[in-house]
Structure formats: C-alpha cells, structure tokens
C-alpha cells in the first residue's frame, strides 16, 4: 500500500511500487502474489479484505506515535487513520511469523 497523505509524503507511491516490483520478481521463489494499492485504493477496508491471506504487508504512508497512549499510534490511509488498536483487531492469520 502507498498513500502520500495528500502530497505530504511524496515518495510513498514510489516506495510502494518498488516493494511491489521486488515481490513480483521473487514470487516464483516465495509463493507470494503481490497486490499494489495506491492513493484512494489504500483504504482500511481493502487492507482488511486482503490481510488474512497476505504473507507480507508493506504500508508506505505517514505514521504518528502517541507516547501518551500507544494504542492510538496510527498510520494514515486514504479513508482515515489506522490505529494500533485497529490492527490488533485485524485478521492477520496469513502473516509470516519470522
């Protein structure tokens, strides 16, 4: 996923594309089928839809750390902020545990 936060993070889309290309090139070895979601497609709904089967997630976006309450630390997506509390409720059963 790549979301440039309305132009505030100009390299986010390029970073997401670069990771996508690396994953695509290594797909025969890893068995991963990469998806690229940029700009308005980089939403929490799409992340929730794809995450259960994803072996690896890479989000190139703006993030904030909340020292006063780390569960409200968040990543910016096209449709709002994805907090750590949101991630804890996400189905990540396909994620690699290495």
Phi, psi and omega in degrees: 000143174221124177225122186270010177051056178057042177087357182283344180230075192298336182270359185299316181293319179296319178298314181297319178296318180297316178296318178302314180297319177297316180293322179296316180294328182265003183305320179299329180275324186266336185079005179278142173248102186286150173237143178241119179239118182237154173053237184294345177275348182275072184247162176297322180299315179293322177298313178298324180293317186269336187301319183302329181261358184279128174280339184208137176239136174227121180242113177262099185198176178281141177227155175229140176254128179255098180296327181290332179204088185304334178295343177262006168299147190208161172246140182274124174244174185299330183253015177137196183265134175259109183273165175300323177299321176296317181296321179299332179268001183276144176280107181242031185299336180274352184293141177293142175243082180242000000 
